[in-house]
Amino acid sequence: MIGVELFTRIKLLGIKSGVIELSYASSDFVPVILIEFYDEDTGYSYFLESVTLGEFCPTKESYKIGDFNLSRIKNSDDANLVKKLLVEKSKKMETDLVSKANEFAQEIRERAGITVKVLPKLKGSPEVATEYDLNMWHARQVLGGIYDDY
């Protein structure tokens, strides 16, 4: 079920058509797949759903795939292997995700009365961060003055 705010915004902005796409993203350095509605004319986008890649491991309190802890990737070779595993997993999920996107499109068509098309391919590639990337990200934030209070 899609939130009412999307339909209110469609009516307020006068959106006539939209696109639903599947794309890779990163949330707290954990790769996810986003299902997102957007209008090419106004640039308005609305997040519909996200799917976290990897399995949650309660003992390590983080996500993992195979033998790799996604928050503790040591080097770029491991990162490339993890990306390969993530792409394989997402390819298996792709048909289910496209059918879910089609359901969202149908609901938007019925409730908002606009044309919506679904892009059936995943855009981009999964992003993973090595421990070095994580450490340097924090350092860049400190040097940029964002986290000076730590």
N, CA, C and O atoms as a GROMACS GRO file, in nm:
protein
  600
    1MET      N    1   0.084  -0.118   0.000
    1MET     CA    2   0.000   0.000   0.000
    1MET      C    3   0.088   0.124   0.000
    1MET      O    4   0.183   0.135   0.078
    2ILE      N    5   0.056   0.214  -0.088
    2ILE     CA    6   0.134   0.336  -0.106
    2ILE      C    7   0.074   0.446  -0.020
    2ILE      O    8  -0.048   0.457  -0.007
    3GLY      N    9   0.161   0.529   0.038
    3GLY     CA   10   0.116   0.638   0.123
    3GLY      C   11   0.036   0.742   0.047
    3GLY      O   12   0.059   0.766  -0.071
    4VAL      N   13  -0.058   0.804   0.116
    4VAL     CA   14  -0.147   0.905   0.057
    4VAL      C   15  -0.070   1.026   0.008
    4VAL      O   16  -0.114   1.093  -0.085
    5GLU      N   17   0.044   1.056   0.071
    5GLU     CA   18   0.119   1.176   0.033
    5GLU      C   19   0.164   1.174  -0.113
    5GLU      O   20   0.177   1.279  -0.175
    6LEU      N   21   0.187   1.055  -0.169
    6LEU     CA   22   0.224   1.047  -0.311
    6LEU      C   23   0.108   1.094  -0.398
    6LEU      O   24   0.130   1.173  -0.491
    7PHE      N   25  -0.011   1.049  -0.371
    7PHE     CA   26  -0.126   1.086  -0.453
    7PHE      C   27  -0.161   1.233  -0.436
    7PHE      O   28  -0.203   1.298  -0.532
    8THR      N   29  -0.145   1.286  -0.316
    8THR     CA   30  -0.166   1.429  -0.293
    8THR      C   31  -0.067   1.511  -0.374
    8THR      O   32  -0.104   1.610  -0.437
    9ARG      N   33   0.059   1.469  -0.372
    9ARG     CA   34   0.164   1.541  -0.445
    9ARG      C   35   0.140   1.532  -0.596
    9ARG      O   36   0.161   1.631  -0.667
   10ILE      N   37   0.097   1.416  -0.645
   10ILE     CA   38   0.068   1.400  -0.788
   10ILE      C   39  -0.039   1.500  -0.831
   10ILE      O   40  -0.028   1.562  -0.937
   11LYS      N   41  -0.143   1.515  -0.749
   11LYS     CA   42  -0.251   1.608  -0.783
   11LYS      C   43  -0.204   1.753  -0.772
   11LYS      O   44  -0.238   1.836  -0.857
   12LEU      N   45  -0.127   1.785  -0.668
   12LEU     CA   46  -0.080   1.923  -0.650
   12LEU      C   47   0.014   1.966  -0.762
   12LEU      O   48   0.005   2.079  -0.811
   13LEU      N   49   0.105   1.877  -0.801
   13LEU     CA   50   0.202   1.912  -0.905
   13LEU      C   51   0.148   1.894  -1.046
   13LEU      O   52   0.209   1.940  -1.142
   14GLY      N   53   0.035   1.828  -1.058
   14GLY     CA   54  -0.023   1.806  -1.190
   14GLY      C   55   0.056   1.704  -1.272
   14GLY      O   56   0.068   1.717  -1.394
   15ILE      N   57   0.108   1.604  -1.205
   15ILE     CA   58   0.186   1.502  -1.273
   15ILE      C   59   0.094   1.420  -1.363
   15ILE      O   60  -0.013   1.376  -1.321
   16LYS      N   61   0.137   1.401  -1.488
   16LYS     CA   62   0.056   1.328  -1.586
   16LYS      C   63   0.105   1.185  -1.608
   16LYS      O   64   0.027   1.099  -1.647
   17SER      N   65   0.233   1.160  -1.583
   17SER     CA   66   0.288   1.026  -1.602
   17SER      C   67   0.410   1.010  -1.512
   17SER      O   68   0.465   1.108  -1.461
   18GLY      N   69   0.451   0.887  -1.494
   18GLY     CA   70   0.567   0.860  -1.409
   18GLY      C   71   0.633   0.730  -1.446
   18GLY      O   72   0.584   0.654  -1.529
   19VAL      N   73   0.745   0.707  -1.383
   19VAL     CA   74   0.824   0.586  -1.407
   19VAL      C   75   0.857   0.525  -1.272
   19VAL      O   76   0.887   0.596  -1.176
   20ILE      N   77   0.852   0.393  -1.265
   20ILE     CA   78   0.899   0.323  -1.146
   20ILE      C   79   1.025   0.248  -1.186
   20ILE      O   80   1.026   0.171  -1.282
   21GLU      N   81   1.131   0.271  -1.110
   21GLU     CA   82   1.258   0.207  -1.142
   21GLU      C   83   1.314   0.134  -1.022
   21GLU      O   84   1.282   0.164  -0.907
   22LEU      N   85   1.398   0.036  -1.051
   22LEU     CA   86   1.470  -0.040  -0.950
   22LEU      C   87   1.616   0.001  -0.960
   22LEU      O   88   1.673   0.000  -1.068
   23SER      N   89   1.676   0.038  -0.848
   23SER     CA   90   1.816   0.079  -0.851
   23SER      C   91   1.886   0.040  -0.722
   23SER      O   92   1.824   0.025  -0.617
   24TYR      N   93   2.017   0.025  -0.734
   24TYR     CA   94   2.098  -0.002  -0.617
   24TYR      C   95   2.125   0.127  -0.542
   24TYR      O   96   2.135   0.234  -0.602
   25ALA      N   97   2.138   0.117  -0.412
   25ALA     CA   98   2.173   0.231  -0.329
   25ALA      C   99   2.246   0.177  -0.207
   25ALA      O  100   2.270   0.056  -0.196
   26SER      N  101   2.282   0.265  -0.116
   26SER     CA  102   2.349   0.225   0.005
   26SER      C  103   2.283   0.297   0.122
   26SER      O  104   2.262   0.418   0.118
   27SER      N  105   2.252   0.222   0.225
   27SER     CA  106   2.194   0.279   0.345
   27SER      C  107   2.281   0.240   0.463
   27SER      O  108   2.290   0.122   0.497
   28ASP      N  109   2.344   0.337   0.525
   28ASP     CA  110   2.438   0.311   0.635
   28ASP      C  111   2.543   0.208   0.592
   28ASP      O  112   2.576   0.116   0.667
   29PHE      N  113   2.594   0.225   0.471
   29PHE     CA  114   2.697   0.140   0.413
   29PHE      C  115   2.654  -0.005   0.395
   29PHE      O  116   2.738  -0.094   0.386
   30VAL      N  117   2.524  -0.029   0.391
   30VAL     CA  118   2.470  -0.161   0.360
   30VAL      C  119   2.397  -0.147   0.226
   30VAL      O  120   2.311  -0.060   0.212
   31PRO      N  121   2.431  -0.230   0.127
   31PRO     CA  122   2.366  -0.217  -0.003
   31PRO      C  123   2.219  -0.255   0.001
   31PRO      O  124   2.179  -0.353   0.064
   32VAL      N  125   2.138  -0.175  -0.068
   32VAL     CA  126   1.995  -0.199  -0.077
   32VAL      C  127   1.950  -0.182  -0.222
   32VAL      O  128   2.021  -0.123  -0.304
   33ILE      N  129   1.833  -0.234  -0.252
   33ILE     CA  130   1.768  -0.209  -0.380
   33ILE      C  131   1.646  -0.123  -0.352
   33ILE      O  132   1.563  -0.158  -0.268
   34LEU      N  133   1.635  -0.011  -0.422
   34LEU     CA  134   1.523   0.080  -0.404
   34LEU      C  135   1.422   0.063  -0.516
   34LEU      O  136   1.460   0.046  -0.632
   35ILE      N  137   1.296   0.069  -0.481
   35ILE     CA  138   1.189   0.081  -0.578
   35ILE      C  139   1.137   0.223  -0.561
   35ILE      O  140   1.090   0.261  -0.454
   36GLU      N  141   1.146   0.302  -0.670
   36GLU     CA  142   1.119   0.444  -0.658
   36GLU      C  143   1.034   0.493  -0.776
   36GLU      O  144   1.056   0.454  -0.890
   37PHE      N  145   0.938   0.579  -0.745
   37PHE     CA  146   0.856   0.644  -0.846
   37PHE      C  147   0.916   0.780  -0.875
   37PHE      O  148   0.956   0.851  -0.782
   38TYR      N  149   0.924   0.818  -1.002
   38TYR     CA  150   0.964   0.955  -1.032
   38TYR      C  151   0.898   1.005  -1.158
   38TYR      O  152   0.860   0.929  -1.247
   39ASP      N  153   0.886   1.137  -1.162
   39ASP     CA  154   0.828   1.206  -1.277
   39ASP      C  155   0.940   1.280  -1.348
   39ASP      O  156   1.009   1.363  -1.288
   40GLU      N  157   0.959   1.250  -1.475
   40GLU     CA  158   1.068   1.311  -1.551
   40GLU      C  159   1.046   1.460  -1.577
   40GLU      O  160   1.142   1.535  -1.590
   41ASP      N  161   0.921   1.503  -1.584
   41ASP     CA  162   0.893   1.643  -1.615
   41ASP      C  163   0.921   1.735  -1.495
   41ASP      O  164   0.985   1.839  -1.511
   42THR      N  165   0.873   1.698  -1.377
   42THR     CA  166   0.890   1.784  -1.259
   42THR      C  167   1.014   1.749  -1.178
   42THR      O  168   1.061   1.830  -1.098
   43GLY      N  169   1.068   1.629  -1.197
   43GLY     CA  170   1.182   1.586  -1.117
   43GLY      C  171   1.142   1.531  -0.982
   43GLY      O  172   1.229   1.499  -0.900
   44TYR      N  173   1.014   1.519  -0.956
   44TYR     CA  174   0.966   1.469  -0.827
   44TYR      C  175   0.991   1.318  -0.818
   44TYR      O  176   0.962   1.244  -0.912
   45SER      N  177   1.044   1.276  -0.706
   45SER     CA  178   1.063   1.132  -0.685
   45SER      C  179   1.006   1.093  -0.549
   45SER      O  180   1.000   1.174  -0.456
   46TYR      N  181   0.963   0.969  -0.540
   46TYR     CA  182   0.901   0.918  -0.418
   46TYR      C  183   0.948   0.776  -0.395
   46TYR      O  184   0.935   0.690  -0.482
   47PHE      N  185   1.002   0.752  -0.279
   47PHE     CA  186   1.054   0.621  -0.240
   47PHE      C  187   0.936   0.530  -0.206
   47PHE      O  188   0.855   0.562  -0.119
   48LEU      N  189   0.928   0.415  -0.273
   48LEU     CA  190   0.818   0.321  -0.249
   48LEU      C  191   0.858   0.209  -0.154
   48LEU      O  192   0.784   0.178  -0.060
   49GLU      N  193   0.975   0.148  -0.176
   49GLU     CA  194   1.018   0.037  -0.092
   49GLU      C  195   1.167   0.014  -0.108
   49GLU      O  196   1.225   0.049  -0.211
   50SER      N  197   1.228  -0.045  -0.007
   50SER     CA  198   1.369  -0.085  -0.017
   50SER      C  199   1.385  -0.229   0.028
   50SER      O  200   1.310  -0.279   0.113
   51VAL      N  201   1.483  -0.296  -0.031
   51VAL     CA  202   1.514  -0.434   0.004
   51VAL      C  203   1.663  -0.437   0.040
   51VAL      O  204   1.748  -0.405  -0.043
   52THR      N  205   1.693  -0.476   0.162
   52THR     CA  206   1.832  -0.484   0.206
   52THR      C  207   1.894  -0.611   0.153
   52THR      O  208   1.838  -0.720   0.165
   53LEU      N  209   2.013  -0.596   0.093
   53LEU     CA  210   2.084  -0.712   0.041
   53LEU      C  211   2.170  -0.771   0.151
   53LEU      O  212   2.229  -0.697   0.231
   54GLY      N  213   2.178  -0.900   0.156
   54GLY     CA  214   2.250  -0.966   0.263
   54GLY      C  215   2.154  -1.013   0.370
   54GLY      O  216   2.038  -0.972   0.374
   55GLU      N  217   2.203  -1.097   0.457
   55GLU     CA  218   2.121  -1.149   0.566
   55GLU      C  219   2.168  -1.087   0.696
   55GLU      O  220   2.288  -1.068   0.716
   56PHE      N  221   2.074  -1.055   0.784
   56PHE     CA  222   2.111  -0.998   0.912
   56PHE      C  223   2.163  -1.108   1.003
   56PHE      O  224   2.100  -1.212   1.018
   57CYS      N  225   2.279  -1.084   1.062
   57CYS     CA  226   2.340  -1.179   1.155
   57CYS      C  227   2.332  -1.119   1.295
   57CYS      O  228   2.405  -1.025   1.326
   58PRO      N  229   2.244  -1.171   1.382
   58PRO     CA  230   2.226  -1.111   1.513
   58PRO      C  231   2.350  -1.120   1.602
   58PRO      O  232   2.371  -1.032   1.686
   59THR      N  233   2.432  -1.223   1.585
   59THR     CA  234   2.550  -1.234   1.671
   59THR      C  235   2.654  -1.127   1.639
   59THR      O  236   2.723  -1.078   1.728
   60LYS      N  237   2.664  -1.090   1.512
   60LYS     CA  238   2.759  -0.985   1.472
   60LYS      C  239   2.693  -0.848   1.464
   60LYS      O  240   2.761  -0.747   1.442
   61GLU      N  241   2.562  -0.845   1.480
   61GLU     CA  242   2.483  -0.722   1.473
   61GLU      C  243   2.511  -0.645   1.345
   61GLU      O  244   2.525  -0.523   1.347
   62SER      N  245   2.518  -0.717   1.233
   62SER     CA  246   2.539  -0.654   1.104
   62SER      C  247   2.489  -0.748   0.995
   62SER      O  248   2.449  -0.862   1.021
   63TYR      N  249   2.492  -0.698   0.873
   63TYR     CA  250   2.450  -0.779   0.760
   63TYR      C  251   2.569  -0.853   0.702
   63TYR      O  252   2.682  -0.804   0.706
   64LYS      N  253   2.542  -0.972   0.647
   64LYS     CA  254   2.648  -1.051   0.587
   64LYS      C  255   2.597  -1.114   0.459
   64LYS      O  256   2.476  -1.126   0.439
   65ILE      N  257   2.689  -1.153   0.375
   65ILE     CA  258   2.656  -1.232   0.258
   65ILE      C  259   2.767  -1.334   0.242
   65ILE      O  260   2.885  -1.300   0.237
   66GLY      N  261   2.728  -1.458   0.233
   66GLY     CA  262   2.828  -1.565   0.233
   66GLY      C  263   2.904  -1.562   0.364
   66GLY      O  264   2.844  -1.562   0.471
   67ASP      N  265   3.036  -1.561   0.356
   67ASP     CA  266   3.120  -1.552   0.475
   67ASP      C  267   3.163  -1.411   0.506
   67ASP      O  268   3.245  -1.390   0.596
   68PHE      N  269   3.111  -1.312   0.435
   68PHE     CA  270   3.158  -1.174   0.449
   68PHE      C  271   3.062  -1.092   0.532
   68PHE      O  272   2.941  -1.092   0.508
   69ASN      N  273   3.116  -1.022   0.630
   69ASN     CA  274   3.044  -0.924   0.709
   69ASN      C  275   3.047  -0.793   0.629
   69ASN      O  276   3.155  -0.741   0.602
   70LEU      N  277   2.931  -0.740   0.590
   70LEU     CA  278   2.927  -0.623   0.504
   70LEU      C  279   2.981  -0.496   0.569
   70LEU      O  280   3.014  -0.401   0.499
   71SER      N  281   2.991  -0.494   0.701
   71SER     CA  282   3.046  -0.376   0.766
   71SER      C  283   3.196  -0.391   0.796
   71SER      O  284   3.257  -0.298   0.848
   72ARG      N  285   3.254  -0.504   0.764
   72ARG     CA  286   3.396  -0.528   0.790
   72ARG      C  287   3.465  -0.592   0.670
   72ARG      O  288   3.526  -0.698   0.682
   73ILE      N  289   3.456  -0.528   0.555
   73ILE     CA  290   3.524  -0.577   0.435
   73ILE      C  291   3.667  -0.526   0.439
   73ILE      O  292   3.691  -0.405   0.445
   74LYS      N  293   3.763  -0.617   0.435
   74LYS     CA  294   3.903  -0.582   0.459
   74LYS      C  295   3.970  -0.508   0.344
   74LYS      O  296   4.034  -0.405   0.366
   75ASN      N  297   3.955  -0.558   0.219
   75ASN     CA  298   4.029  -0.497   0.108
   75ASN      C  299   3.944  -0.495  -0.018
   75ASN      O  300   3.831  -0.544  -0.019
   76SER      N  301   3.999  -0.438  -0.124
   76SER     CA  302   3.922  -0.423  -0.248
   76SER      C  303   3.896  -0.557  -0.317
   76SER      O  304   3.795  -0.571  -0.386
   77ASP      N  305   3.984  -0.656  -0.299
   77ASP     CA  306   3.958  -0.788  -0.356
   77ASP      C  307   3.834  -0.851  -0.293
   77ASP      O  308   3.750  -0.908  -0.362
   78ASP      N  309   3.825  -0.840  -0.161
   78ASP     CA  310   3.705  -0.888  -0.093
   78ASP      C  311   3.581  -0.809  -0.136
   78ASP      O  312   3.473  -0.865  -0.153
   79ALA      N  313   3.598  -0.678  -0.155
   79ALA     CA  314   3.487  -0.593  -0.197
   79ALA      C  315   3.436  -0.636  -0.335
   79ALA      O  316   3.315  -0.641  -0.357
   80ASN      N  317   3.527  -0.668  -0.426
   80ASN     CA  318   3.485  -0.713  -0.559
   80ASN      C  319   3.412  -0.846  -0.552
   80ASN      O  320   3.314  -0.867  -0.623
   81LEU      N  321   3.459  -0.936  -0.466
   81LEU     CA  322   3.391  -1.065  -0.449
   81LEU      C  323   3.252  -1.046  -0.388
   81LEU      O  324   3.157  -1.112  -0.428
   82VAL      N  325   3.242  -0.956  -0.291
   82VAL     CA  326   3.113  -0.927  -0.228
   82VAL      C  327   3.017  -0.867  -0.331
   82VAL      O  328   2.899  -0.903  -0.333
   83LYS      N  329   3.066  -0.776  -0.416
   83LYS     CA  330   2.981  -0.718  -0.519
   83LYS      C  331   2.928  -0.826  -0.612
   83LYS      O  332   2.812  -0.824  -0.652
   84LYS      N  333   3.014  -0.921  -0.646
   84LYS     CA  334   2.972  -1.031  -0.734
   84LYS      C  335   2.862  -1.113  -0.666
   84LYS      O  336   2.763  -1.148  -0.731
   85LEU      N  337   2.878  -1.143  -0.538
   85LEU     CA  338   2.776  -1.218  -0.464
   85LEU      C  339   2.645  -1.140  -0.456
   85LEU      O  340   2.536  -1.197  -0.468
   86LEU      N  341   2.656  -1.009  -0.435
   86LEU     CA  342   2.536  -0.925  -0.426
   86LEU      C  343   2.462  -0.919  -0.559
   86LEU      O  344   2.339  -0.921  -0.562
   87VAL      N  345   2.537  -0.910  -0.669
   87VAL     CA  346   2.474  -0.906  -0.801
   87VAL      C  347   2.403  -1.038  -0.828
   87VAL      O  348   2.292  -1.039  -0.880
   88GLU      N  349   2.466  -1.151  -0.791
   88GLU     CA  350   2.402  -1.281  -0.810
   88GLU      C  351   2.272  -1.290  -0.731
   88GLU      O  352   2.170  -1.336  -0.782
   89LYS      N  353   2.276  -1.244  -0.605
   89LYS     CA  354   2.157  -1.249  -0.522
   89LYS      C  355   2.047  -1.159  -0.577
   89LYS      O  356   1.930  -1.198  -0.579
   90SER      N  357   2.084  -1.040  -0.623
   90SER     CA  358   1.983  -0.948  -0.674
   90SER      C  359   1.925  -0.996  -0.806
   90SER      O  360   1.807  -0.971  -0.834
   91LYS      N  361   2.003  -1.065  -0.887
   91LYS     CA  362   1.949  -1.121  -1.012
   91LYS      C  363   1.842  -1.226  -0.983
   91LYS      O  364   1.744  -1.237  -1.056
   92LYS      N  365   1.862  -1.302  -0.876
   92LYS     CA  366   1.762  -1.402  -0.837
   92LYS      C  367   1.632  -1.334  -0.790
   92LYS      O  368   1.523  -1.387  -0.808
   93MET      N  369   1.647  -1.216  -0.729
   93MET     CA  370   1.532  -1.144  -0.675
   93MET      C  371   1.464  -1.055  -0.779
   93MET      O  372   1.354  -1.006  -0.756
   94GLU      N  373   1.528  -1.035  -0.892
   94GLU     CA  374   1.482  -0.933  -0.987
   94GLU      C  375   1.338  -0.955  -1.035
   94GLU      O  376   1.262  -0.858  -1.044
   95THR      N  377   1.300  -1.077  -1.066
   95THR     CA  378   1.163  -1.101  -1.115
   95THR      C  379   1.059  -1.068  -1.008
   95THR      O  380   0.954  -1.012  -1.039
   96ASP      N  381   1.089  -1.102  -0.883
   96ASP     CA  382   0.996  -1.068  -0.774
   96ASP      C  383   0.987  -0.916  -0.756
   96ASP      O  384   0.879  -0.862  -0.731
   97LEU      N  385   1.101  -0.849  -0.768
   97LEU     CA  386   1.102  -0.704  -0.753
   97LEU      C  387   1.026  -0.635  -0.866
   97LEU      O  388   0.956  -0.537  -0.843
   98VAL      N  389   1.040  -0.686  -0.987
   98VAL     CA  390   0.967  -0.628  -1.100
   98VAL      C  391   0.817  -0.649  -1.083
   98VAL      O  392   0.738  -0.560  -1.114
   99SER      N  393   0.777  -0.766  -1.034
   99SER     CA  394   0.633  -0.788  -1.013
   99SER      C  395   0.581  -0.696  -0.902
   99SER      O  396   0.468  -0.648  -0.910
  100LYS      N  397   0.662  -0.673  -0.800
  100LYS     CA  398   0.623  -0.580  -0.693
  100LYS      C  399   0.610  -0.438  -0.749
  100LYS      O  400   0.516  -0.365  -0.715
  101ALA      N  401   0.704  -0.399  -0.836
  101ALA     CA  402   0.698  -0.267  -0.900
  101ALA      C  403   0.574  -0.256  -0.988
  101ALA      O  404   0.511  -0.150  -0.993
  102ASN      N  405   0.537  -0.363  -1.056
  102ASN     CA  406   0.416  -0.362  -1.138
  102ASN      C  407   0.291  -0.346  -1.052
  102ASN      O  408   0.196  -0.279  -1.093
  103GLU      N  409   0.290  -0.406  -0.934
  103GLU     CA  410   0.178  -0.388  -0.841
  103GLU      C  411   0.168  -0.242  -0.797
  103GLU      O  412   0.058  -0.186  -0.791
  104PHE      N  413   0.283  -0.181  -0.766
  104PHE     CA  414   0.283  -0.039  -0.730
  104PHE      C  415   0.231   0.046  -0.846
  104PHE      O  416   0.152   0.138  -0.825
  105ALA      N  417   0.276   0.016  -0.967
  105ALA     CA  418   0.233   0.091  -1.085
  105ALA      C  419   0.082   0.080  -1.104
  105ALA      O  420   0.015   0.179  -1.135
  106GLN      N  421   0.029  -0.039  -1.087
  106GLN     CA  422  -0.115  -0.060  -1.101
  106GLN      C  423  -0.192   0.022  -0.998
  106GLN      O  424  -0.293   0.084  -1.030
  107GLU      N  425  -0.143   0.023  -0.874
  107GLU     CA  426  -0.211   0.100  -0.769
  107GLU      C  427  -0.207   0.250  -0.800
  107GLU      O  428  -0.306   0.320  -0.779
  108ILE      N  429  -0.093   0.299  -0.850
  108ILE     CA  430  -0.083   0.441  -0.884
  108ILE      C  431  -0.176   0.474  -1.001
  108ILE      O  432  -0.242   0.578  -1.000
  109ARG      N  433  -0.181   0.386  -1.100
  109ARG     CA  434  -0.273   0.408  -1.214
  109ARG      C  435  -0.417   0.419  -1.167
  109ARG      O  436  -0.491   0.507  -1.211
  110GLU      N  437  -0.456   0.327  -1.078
  110GLU     CA  438  -0.596   0.325  -1.031
  110GLU      C  439  -0.629   0.444  -0.941
  110GLU      O  440  -0.734   0.506  -0.957
  111ARG      N  441  -0.540   0.476  -0.848
  111ARG     CA  442  -0.572   0.580  -0.750
  111ARG      C  443  -0.544   0.721  -0.797
  111ARG      O  444  -0.611   0.815  -0.756
  112ALA      N  445  -0.443   0.738  -0.884
  112ALA     CA  446  -0.408   0.873  -0.929
  112ALA      C  447  -0.455   0.902  -1.071
  112ALA      O  448  -0.465   1.018  -1.111
  113GLY      N  449  -0.484   0.797  -1.147
  113GLY     CA  450  -0.533   0.818  -1.283
  113GLY      C  451  -0.426   0.867  -1.379
  113GLY      O  452  -0.458   0.939  -1.474
  114ILE      N  453  -0.302   0.830  -1.358
  114ILE     CA  454  -0.194   0.869  -1.449
  114ILE      C  455  -0.131   0.744  -1.510
  114ILE      O  456  -0.152   0.633  -1.462
  115THR      N  457  -0.056   0.763  -1.616
  115THR     CA  458   0.014   0.650  -1.676
  115THR      C  459   0.148   0.631  -1.606
  115THR      O  460   0.221   0.727  -1.581
  116VAL      N  461   0.179   0.508  -1.576
  116VAL     CA  462   0.303   0.474  -1.508
  116VAL      C  463   0.366   0.356  -1.580
  116VAL      O  464   0.299   0.255  -1.604
  117LYS      N  465   0.493   0.368  -1.613
  117LYS     CA  466   0.561   0.253  -1.672
  117LYS      C  467   0.669   0.205  -1.575
  117LYS      O  468   0.721   0.282  -1.494
  118VAL      N  469   0.701   0.078  -1.585
  118VAL     CA  470   0.800   0.016  -1.498
  118VAL      C  471   0.923  -0.017  -1.581
  118VAL      O  472   0.912  -0.082  -1.685
  119LEU      N  473   1.039   0.026  -1.535
  119LEU     CA  474   1.165  -0.012  -1.599
  119LEU      C  475   1.207  -0.145  -1.540
  119LEU      O  476   1.234  -0.152  -1.420
  120PRO      N  477   1.213  -0.252  -1.621
  120PRO     CA  478   1.228  -0.387  -1.566
  120PRO      C  479   1.371  -0.429  -1.530
  120PRO      O  480   1.391  -0.543  -1.488
  121LYS      N  481   1.468  -0.342  -1.545
  121LYS     CA  482   1.607  -0.378  -1.514
  121LYS      C  483   1.657  -0.299  -1.394
  121LYS      O  484   1.618  -0.184  -1.373
  122LEU      N  485   1.744  -0.361  -1.317
  122LEU     CA  486   1.810  -0.293  -1.206
  122LEU      C  487   1.914  -0.195  -1.261
  122LEU      O  488   1.992  -0.231  -1.349
  123LYS      N  489   1.914  -0.072  -1.211
  123LYS     CA  490   2.012   0.027  -1.253
  123LYS      C  491   2.130   0.028  -1.157
  123LYS      O  492   2.113   0.012  -1.036
  124GLY      N  493   2.248   0.048  -1.211
  124GLY     CA  494   2.367   0.064  -1.129
  124GLY      C  495   2.427  -0.067  -1.085
  124GLY      O  496   2.401  -0.172  -1.143
  125SER      N  497   2.508  -0.058  -0.982
  125SER     CA  498   2.569  -0.177  -0.922
  125SER      C  499   2.575  -0.156  -0.772
  125SER      O  500   2.575  -0.042  -0.724
  126PRO      N  501   2.580  -0.265  -0.696
  126PRO     CA  502   2.583  -0.250  -0.550
  126PRO      C  503   2.713  -0.184  -0.504
  126PRO      O  504   2.820  -0.212  -0.556
  127GLU      N  505   2.701  -0.098  -0.406
  127GLU     CA  506   2.817  -0.031  -0.350
  127GLU      C  507   2.848  -0.091  -0.213
  127GLU      O  508   2.760  -0.104  -0.129
  128VAL      N  509   2.973  -0.126  -0.194
  128VAL     CA  510   3.017  -0.174  -0.064
  128VAL      C  511   3.137  -0.091  -0.021
  128VAL      O  512   3.210  -0.039  -0.105
  129ALA      N  513   3.157  -0.079   0.106
  129ALA     CA  514   3.266   0.001   0.159
  129ALA      C  515   3.363  -0.089   0.235
  129ALA      O  516   3.323  -0.172   0.317
  130THR      N  517   3.492  -0.071   0.208
  130THR     CA  518   3.594  -0.142   0.284
  130THR      C  519   3.614  -0.068   0.417
  130THR      O  520   3.563   0.043   0.435
  131GLU      N  521   3.687  -0.129   0.507
  131GLU     CA  522   3.715  -0.062   0.634
  131GLU      C  523   3.788   0.070   0.611
  131GLU      O  524   3.764   0.168   0.682
  132TYR      N  525   3.877   0.072   0.513
  132TYR     CA  526   3.948   0.196   0.479
  132TYR      C  527   3.850   0.305   0.436
  132TYR      O  528   3.859   0.419   0.480
  133ASP      N  529   3.755   0.269   0.348
  133ASP     CA  530   3.655   0.365   0.303
  133ASP      C  531   3.575   0.420   0.420
  133ASP      O  532   3.550   0.541   0.428
  134LEU      N  533   3.535   0.332   0.511
  134LEU     CA  534   3.458   0.376   0.628
  134LEU      C  535   3.539   0.471   0.715
  134LEU      O  536   3.487   0.574   0.760
  135ASN      N  537   3.665   0.438   0.739
  135ASN     CA  538   3.750   0.524   0.821
  135ASN      C  539   3.775   0.659   0.753
  135ASN      O  540   3.774   0.763   0.820
  136MET      N  541   3.798   0.658   0.624
  136MET     CA  542   3.823   0.782   0.552
  136MET      C  543   3.697   0.867   0.542
  136MET      O  544   3.705   0.990   0.543
  137TRP      N  545   3.580   0.803   0.531
  137TRP     CA  546   3.455   0.879   0.526
  137TRP      C  547   3.440   0.959   0.655
  137TRP      O  548   3.407   1.077   0.651
  138HIS      N  549   3.464   0.895   0.769
  138HIS     CA  550   3.451   0.965   0.896
  138HIS      C  551   3.553   1.078   0.905
  138HIS      O  552   3.521   1.188   0.952
  139ALA      N  553   3.674   1.053   0.861
  139ALA     CA  554   3.778   1.157   0.866
  139ALA      C  555   3.738   1.275   0.777
  139ALA      O  556   3.757   1.390   0.816
  140ARG      N  557   3.683   1.250   0.660
  140ARG     CA  558   3.640   1.359   0.572
  140ARG      C  559   3.528   1.439   0.637
  140ARG      O  560   3.522   1.561   0.621
  141GLN      N  561   3.439   1.372   0.711
  141GLN     CA  562   3.332   1.444   0.778
  141GLN      C  563   3.387   1.534   0.888
  141GLN      O  564   3.341   1.647   0.906
  142VAL      N  565   3.485   1.484   0.962
  142VAL     CA  566   3.546   1.563   1.069
  142VAL      C  567   3.620   1.682   1.010
  142VAL      O  568   3.605   1.794   1.057
  143LEU      N  569   3.700   1.656   0.906
  143LEU     CA  570   3.774   1.766   0.844
  143LEU      C  571   3.681   1.866   0.776
  143LEU      O  572   3.714   1.984   0.766
  144GLY      N  573   3.568   1.820   0.732
  144GLY     CA  574   3.470   1.911   0.670
  144GLY      C  575   3.391   1.990   0.773
  144GLY      O  576   3.310   2.075   0.736
  145GLY      N  577   3.412   1.963   0.901
  145GLY     CA  578   3.345   2.039   1.006
  145GLY      C  579   3.207   1.987   1.041
  145GLY      O  580   3.133   2.054   1.114
  146ILE      N  581   3.172   1.871   0.993
  146ILE     CA  582   3.037   1.821   1.020
  146ILE      C  583   3.028   1.759   1.158
  146ILE      O  584   2.930   1.781   1.230
  147TYR      N  585   3.129   1.680   1.196
  147TYR     CA  586   3.126   1.612   1.324
  147TYR      C  587   3.232   1.668   1.419
  147TYR      O  588   3.302   1.591   1.485
  148ASP      N  589   3.244   1.797   1.428
  148ASP     CA  590   3.347   1.856   1.514
  148ASP      C  591   3.322   1.833   1.662
  148ASP      O  592   3.415   1.845   1.742
  149ASP      N  593   3.200   1.800   1.700
  149ASP     CA  594   3.169   1.786   1.842
  149ASP      C  595   3.208   1.650   1.898
  149ASP      O  596   3.184   1.625   2.016
  150TYR      N  597   3.265   1.562   1.820
  150TYR     CA  598   3.305   1.431   1.872
  150TYR      C  599   3.436   1.438   1.945
  150TYR      O  600   3.484   1.336   1.995
   0.00000   0.00000   0.00000
